[in-house]
């Protein structure tokens, strides 16, 4: 993905990345046992999320920071939006931020 984005940037296009995550994707705050299903293989695993919550949060944080860092290093604008934020508010916030920069 990053290689493709860098290619667009190399061609002097303005590239803007919106990474959209559900708050649960970031916090892994499930209150009870959960069944996770791989959407590609349909494999399932039952787990107690609290047992892996801290490790998961570290990995997802590293992942989002990597994407953000690589975007910024390539002059690609990066924006993280959570699905808990209404779309109109997220878009308005982005437009306001962008108008202050330009």
Residue frames as qw, qx, qy, qz and C-alpha x, y, z in Angstrom:
[[0.000, 0.886, 0.465, 0.000, 0.00, 0.00, 0.00],
 [0.287, -0.825, 0.085, 0.480, 2.69, 2.50, 0.97],
 [0.439, -0.144, 0.586, 0.666, 4.68, 1.75, -2.15],
 [0.228, 0.608, 0.654, 0.388, 1.62, 2.54, -4.29],
 [0.133, -0.939, -0.274, 0.161, 0.98, 5.78, -2.42],
 [0.410, -0.611, 0.300, 0.607, 4.61, 6.83, -2.83],
 [0.417, 0.206, 0.649, 0.602, 4.32, 6.18, -6.56],
 [0.090, 0.841, 0.494, 0.202, 1.39, 8.61, -6.79],
 [0.310, -0.890, -0.007, 0.335, 3.35, 11.16, -4.79],
 [0.540, -0.261, 0.471, 0.647, 6.39, 10.67, -7.01],
 [0.299, 0.482, 0.602, 0.562, 4.24, 11.72, -9.98],
 [0.066, 0.072, -0.127, 0.987, 3.67, 15.05, -8.14],
 [0.437, -0.536, -0.552, -0.466, 0.11, 14.24, -7.16],
 [0.299, -0.422, 0.468, -0.716, -1.22, 15.40, -3.84],
 [0.583, -0.146, -0.796, -0.069, -1.95, 12.30, -1.78],
 [0.412, -0.414, 0.371, -0.722, -4.13, 12.26, 1.31],
 [0.432, -0.059, -0.899, 0.044, -4.57, 9.17, 3.48],
 [0.585, -0.394, 0.186, -0.684, -7.55, 8.64, 5.76],
 [0.314, 0.054, -0.935, 0.153, -7.08, 5.65, 8.03],
 [0.607, -0.346, -0.050, -0.714, -10.48, 4.74, 9.40],
 [0.328, 0.056, -0.903, 0.271, -10.65, 2.56, 12.50],
 [0.610, -0.603, -0.403, -0.319, -13.39, 1.49, 14.84],
 [0.286, -0.739, 0.426, -0.435, -12.59, 2.46, 18.46],
 [0.918, -0.266, 0.269, -0.118, -12.66, -1.24, 19.38],
 [0.844, 0.437, -0.124, 0.286, -9.94, -1.86, 16.79],
 [0.234, 0.698, -0.389, 0.554, -7.74, 0.50, 18.75],
 [0.418, -0.549, 0.470, -0.551, -8.69, -0.43, 22.33],
 [0.502, 0.052, -0.861, -0.065, -9.58, -4.12, 21.96],
 [0.243, -0.149, 0.587, -0.758, -11.97, -3.47, 24.86],
 [0.619, -0.196, -0.637, -0.416, -14.22, -6.49, 24.59],
 [0.458, -0.485, 0.407, -0.624, -16.02, -7.21, 27.85],
 [0.852, -0.120, 0.440, -0.258, -16.37, -10.96, 27.48],
 [0.568, -0.105, 0.736, 0.353, -15.12, -13.98, 25.59],
 [0.466, 0.660, -0.117, -0.577, -15.14, -13.40, 21.86],
 [0.782, 0.192, 0.538, 0.247, -15.03, -15.41, 18.69],
 [0.085, 0.711, -0.342, -0.609, -12.82, -13.96, 15.98],
 [0.795, 0.370, 0.477, 0.064, -13.38, -15.08, 12.43],
 [0.283, -0.354, 0.499, 0.739, -10.84, -14.62, 9.65],
 [0.554, 0.592, 0.161, -0.563, -12.78, -13.14, 6.75],
 [0.397, 0.570, -0.613, -0.376, -10.50, -14.77, 4.19],
 [0.251, 0.201, -0.947, -0.002, -10.05, -18.31, 5.54],
 [0.679, -0.412, -0.274, -0.543, -13.17, -18.41, 7.74],
 [0.573, -0.031, -0.697, 0.430, -11.01, -19.87, 10.54],
 [0.451, -0.768, -0.122, -0.438, -12.34, -19.07, 14.01],
 [0.465, 0.105, -0.650, 0.592, -10.65, -18.61, 17.35],
 [0.504, -0.771, -0.313, -0.230, -12.35, -18.17, 20.72],
 [0.510, 0.172, -0.422, 0.730, -10.42, -16.12, 23.25],
 [0.343, -0.812, -0.374, 0.288, -10.67, -13.99, 26.33],
 [0.420, 0.786, 0.053, 0.450, -9.65, -10.64, 24.85],
 [0.359, -0.909, 0.180, -0.111, -8.33, -9.21, 28.11],
 [0.854, -0.306, 0.293, 0.302, -5.51, -11.78, 27.96],
 [0.641, 0.194, 0.344, 0.658, -4.13, -10.32, 24.75],
 [0.088, 0.948, 0.305, 0.017, -5.45, -6.74, 24.99],
 [0.309, -0.842, 0.227, 0.380, -2.17, -5.08, 25.99],
 [0.508, -0.180, 0.642, 0.545, -0.10, -6.87, 23.34],
 [0.379, 0.624, 0.615, 0.298, -2.75, -6.12, 20.71],
 [0.009, -0.977, -0.167, 0.135, -2.86, -2.42, 21.61],
 [0.397, -0.646, 0.418, 0.501, 0.92, -2.19, 21.30],
 [0.477, 0.105, 0.712, 0.505, 0.86, -3.84, 17.87],
 [0.258, 0.784, 0.528, 0.197, -2.00, -1.71, 16.51],
 [0.164, -0.941, 0.023, 0.297, -0.31, 1.43, 17.83],
 [0.450, -0.414, 0.562, 0.557, 2.97, 0.45, 16.15],
 [0.435, 0.396, 0.707, 0.392, 1.08, -0.26, 12.93],
 [0.139, 0.921, 0.359, 0.049, -0.73, 3.09, 12.85],
 [0.290, -0.843, 0.222, 0.395, 2.47, 4.95, 13.79],
 [0.525, -0.124, 0.640, 0.547, 4.33, 3.18, 10.97],
 [0.350, 0.645, 0.590, 0.337, 1.73, 4.22, 8.43],
 [0.073, -0.978, -0.153, 0.119, 1.69, 7.78, 9.75],
 [0.440, -0.657, 0.380, 0.480, 5.50, 8.03, 9.78],
 [0.508, 0.087, 0.666, 0.539, 5.87, 6.59, 6.27],
 [0.244, 0.817, 0.483, 0.199, 3.21, 8.93, 4.95],
 [0.173, -0.961, 0.009, 0.216, 4.79, 11.98, 6.52],
 [0.517, -0.455, 0.506, 0.519, 8.26, 10.97, 5.32],
 [0.398, 0.245, 0.696, 0.545, 6.86, 10.79, 1.78],
 [0.127, 0.130, -0.040, -0.983, 4.96, 14.11, 1.95],
 [0.351, -0.360, -0.759, -0.415, 1.66, 12.29, 2.10],
 [0.361, -0.368, 0.265, -0.815, -0.95, 13.83, 4.35],
 [0.366, -0.134, -0.914, 0.111, -2.14, 11.39, 7.02],
 [0.456, -0.311, 0.157, -0.819, -5.41, 11.51, 8.96],
 [0.172, -0.112, -0.962, 0.179, -6.73, 9.02, 11.48],
 [0.509, -0.213, -0.054, -0.832, -10.50, 8.94, 11.90],
 [0.149, 0.048, 0.940, -0.302, -12.51, 6.75, 14.25],
 [0.193, -0.365, -0.764, -0.497, -15.88, 5.45, 13.15],
 [0.239, -0.608, -0.647, 0.393, -17.34, 6.84, 16.37],
 [0.037, -0.441, 0.022, 0.896, -16.89, 10.34, 14.92],
 [0.566, 0.659, 0.445, -0.219, -19.80, 11.27, 12.65],
 [0.655, 0.290, 0.390, 0.579, -18.62, 11.58, 9.06],
 [0.162, 0.882, 0.218, 0.385, -19.74, 15.19, 8.67],
 [0.445, -0.883, 0.133, 0.060, -17.84, 16.27, 11.80],
 [0.757, -0.256, 0.385, 0.462, -14.69, 14.41, 10.73],
 [0.529, 0.514, 0.383, 0.556, -14.83, 15.95, 7.26],
 [0.056, -0.959, -0.124, -0.248, -15.53, 19.45, 8.61],
 [0.613, -0.721, 0.219, 0.240, -12.63, 19.12, 11.06],
 [0.721, 0.019, 0.412, 0.556, -10.32, 18.05, 8.24],
 [0.343, 0.736, 0.321, 0.488, -11.43, 20.93, 6.00],
 [0.287, -0.956, 0.001, -0.059, -10.87, 23.42, 8.83],
 [0.701, -0.500, 0.325, 0.391, -7.39, 22.04, 9.51],
 [0.640, 0.278, 0.443, 0.563, -6.54, 22.12, 5.84],
 [0.168, 0.891, 0.244, 0.344, -7.75, 25.71, 5.38],
 [0.437, -0.879, 0.136, 0.134, -5.48, 26.85, 8.23],
 [0.715, -0.275, 0.437, 0.471, -2.49, 25.23, 6.49],
 [0.476, 0.323, 0.516, 0.634, -3.10, 26.72, 3.05]]
